[in-house]
Amino acid sequence: AAFAPSRSPGAAAQHSSATVLNAEMDRRNLISCLTNGALTTAAAVVCTAQEAGAASYSQTYLTEPTEEFKANEERAMAFKREQLKQKQAFNTVLTRLVTESKTEDQLVADLKELKFLTIKSGGLPTGLKKDDLVKQVRSKKAKGFWPTPVEYEYQALIREIAFQQSPNTDKDEANPL
């Protein structure tokens, strides 16, 4: 029978580790080559798609704005102007409330005017946050003089702002609360 020459245990371990190392190096080379080839192909496809997209975009690009676009821009500018006027009115009354109003009647009148402006504009104007308004009114309140009727008007203003921001007017007939 064929008899293979015996190897020492150390020689077998060396041979198997060298074979594994070579196989691992071959696998790494193969993956590297495949990855590089895939990236090159993907880059070529992306470049071609970008060129095709750019060509079709430049063909549909308008050099002159349409009448519809001009009308929309005019409406947007009118809305911004109106919002700036409303914000200026709010800021005028708020400044007067915080700095000039000293008596109960003046404070109540300013808070009622803020409430009226809130109702008239359907909420706070763009650029004026409820938190900012509350901070300014509370700073006045913290300075000392703040009678009960003024607090009632302040609470009414806060309720009106909350209602205007979320006017849930739908009645839920099934819910008794």
C-alpha positions as CSV (number, residue, x, y, z in Angstrom):
1,A,0.0,0.0,0.0
2,A,1.1,3.5,-0.5
3,F,2.5,4.9,2.5
4,A,2.8,8.6,2.9
5,P,5.9,9.8,4.7
6,S,5.1,11.0,8.2
7,R,5.4,14.6,9.0
8,S,6.2,16.1,12.2
9,P,3.2,17.9,13.9
10,G,5.0,21.3,13.6
11,A,5.3,20.9,9.9
12,A,1.6,20.2,9.4
13,A,0.6,23.3,11.4
14,Q,3.0,25.5,9.3
15,H,1.7,24.1,6.1
16,S,-2.0,24.7,7.0
17,S,-1.4,28.2,8.3
18,A,0.4,29.1,5.1
19,T,-2.4,27.8,3.0
20,V,-5.0,29.7,5.0
21,L,-2.9,32.9,4.7
22,N,-2.6,32.5,0.9
23,A,-6.4,31.9,0.6
24,E,-7.1,34.9,2.8
25,M,-4.8,37.1,0.7
26,D,-6.5,35.9,-2.5
27,R,-9.9,36.7,-1.1
28,R,-8.8,40.2,-0.1
29,N,-7.4,40.8,-3.6
30,L,-10.6,39.5,-5.2
31,I,-12.8,41.7,-3.0
32,S,-10.6,44.8,-3.6
33,C,-10.8,44.3,-7.4
34,L,-14.5,43.7,-7.4
35,T,-15.1,46.8,-5.2
36,N,-12.9,49.0,-7.3
37,G,-14.7,47.8,-10.5
38,A,-18.2,48.4,-9.0
39,L,-17.3,51.9,-7.8
40,T,-16.0,52.8,-11.2
41,T,-19.1,51.5,-12.9
42,A,-21.4,53.3,-10.4
43,A,-19.5,56.6,-10.9
44,A,-19.9,56.3,-14.7
45,V,-23.7,55.7,-14.3
46,V,-24.1,58.6,-11.9
47,C,-22.2,61.0,-14.2
48,T,-24.3,59.9,-17.2
49,A,-27.5,60.4,-15.2
50,Q,-26.5,63.8,-14.0
51,E,-25.6,64.9,-17.5
52,A,-28.9,63.7,-18.8
53,G,-30.8,65.4,-16.0
54,A,-28.9,68.6,-16.5
55,A,-29.7,68.6,-20.2
56,S,-33.4,68.1,-19.6
57,Y,-33.5,70.7,-16.8
58,S,-31.9,73.4,-18.9
59,Q,-34.5,72.8,-21.6
60,T,-37.4,73.4,-19.2
61,Y,-36.0,76.3,-17.3
62,L,-38.0,79.5,-17.7
63,T,-36.1,82.8,-18.1
64,E,-39.1,85.0,-17.5
65,P,-41.5,84.6,-14.5
66,T,-45.0,83.7,-15.5
67,E,-48.0,85.9,-14.7
68,E,-49.2,83.4,-12.1
69,F,-45.9,83.5,-10.4
70,K,-45.9,87.3,-10.3
71,A,-49.4,87.3,-8.9
72,N,-48.4,84.8,-6.1
73,E,-45.4,87.0,-5.3
74,E,-47.5,90.1,-5.0
75,R,-50.0,88.3,-2.7
76,A,-47.1,87.1,-0.6
77,M,-45.6,90.6,-0.3
78,A,-49.1,92.0,0.6
79,F,-49.4,89.4,3.3
80,K,-46.0,90.3,4.7
81,R,-46.8,94.0,4.7
82,E,-50.0,93.3,6.6
83,Q,-48.3,91.1,9.1
84,L,-45.7,93.8,9.7
85,K,-48.4,96.4,10.3
86,Q,-50.1,94.0,12.8
87,K,-46.9,93.2,14.6
88,Q,-46.1,96.9,14.9
89,A,-49.6,97.6,16.4
90,F,-49.1,94.7,18.9
91,N,-45.6,96.0,19.8
92,T,-46.9,99.5,20.3
93,V,-49.6,98.4,22.7
94,L,-47.2,96.0,24.5
95,T,-44.6,98.6,24.9
96,R,-47.1,101.0,26.3
97,L,-48.4,98.3,28.7
98,V,-44.9,97.5,30.0
99,T,-43.4,101.0,30.2
100,E,-46.1,103.7,30.4
101,S,-49.3,102.2,32.0
102,K,-49.4,102.9,35.7
103,T,-53.0,102.8,36.8
104,E,-55.5,99.9,36.9
105,D,-57.6,101.5,34.1
106,Q,-54.6,101.9,31.8
107,L,-53.4,98.4,32.3
108,V,-57.0,97.0,31.7
109,A,-57.4,99.1,28.6
110,D,-54.0,97.9,27.2
111,L,-54.8,94.3,27.8
112,K,-58.3,94.7,26.3
113,E,-56.7,96.3,23.2
114,L,-54.2,93.4,22.9
115,K,-57.2,91.0,23.1
116,F,-59.0,93.0,20.4
117,L,-56.0,93.0,18.2
118,T,-55.7,89.2,18.6
119,I,-59.4,88.8,17.6
120,K,-59.1,91.2,14.7
121,S,-56.0,89.5,13.2
122,G,-57.1,86.0,14.0
123,G,-54.2,85.3,16.3
124,L,-50.7,86.7,16.8
125,P,-48.9,88.2,13.8
126,T,-46.0,86.4,12.2
127,G,-42.8,87.0,14.2
128,L,-44.6,87.6,17.6
129,K,-44.7,84.5,19.8
130,K,-47.1,83.9,22.6
131,D,-44.1,83.1,25.0
132,D,-42.5,86.5,24.2
133,L,-45.8,88.3,24.9
134,V,-46.3,86.4,28.1
135,K,-42.7,87.2,29.3
136,Q,-43.2,90.9,28.7
137,V,-46.5,91.0,30.6
138,R,-45.2,88.9,33.4
139,S,-42.2,91.3,33.7
140,K,-44.7,94.1,34.3
141,K,-46.7,92.0,36.7
142,A,-43.5,91.2,38.7
143,K,-42.8,94.9,39.2
144,G,-45.5,95.1,41.7
145,F,-48.9,96.8,40.9
146,W,-51.2,94.2,39.4
147,P,-54.8,94.4,40.8
148,T,-57.4,91.6,40.3
149,P,-59.3,93.2,37.4
150,V,-55.9,93.4,35.5
151,E,-55.3,89.7,36.2
152,Y,-58.8,88.9,34.8
153,E,-58.0,90.8,31.6
154,Y,-54.6,89.1,31.3
155,Q,-56.2,85.7,31.7
156,A,-58.8,86.6,29.1
157,L,-56.0,87.6,26.7
158,I,-54.2,84.3,27.2
159,R,-57.5,82.4,26.6
160,E,-58.2,84.3,23.5
161,I,-54.7,83.7,22.1
162,A,-55.1,80.0,22.8
163,F,-58.5,79.9,21.1
164,Q,-57.2,81.8,18.0
165,Q,-54.3,79.4,17.7
166,S,-56.6,76.3,18.0
167,P,-60.2,77.3,17.4
168,N,-61.8,73.9,18.0
169,T,-65.4,75.0,17.3
170,D,-66.7,71.5,16.5
171,K,-69.2,70.3,19.0
172,D,-68.9,66.8,20.3
173,E,-72.5,65.8,21.0
174,A,-71.6,62.3,22.3
175,N,-69.2,63.6,24.9
176,P,-71.0,65.3,27.9
177,L,-67.8,67.0,29.0
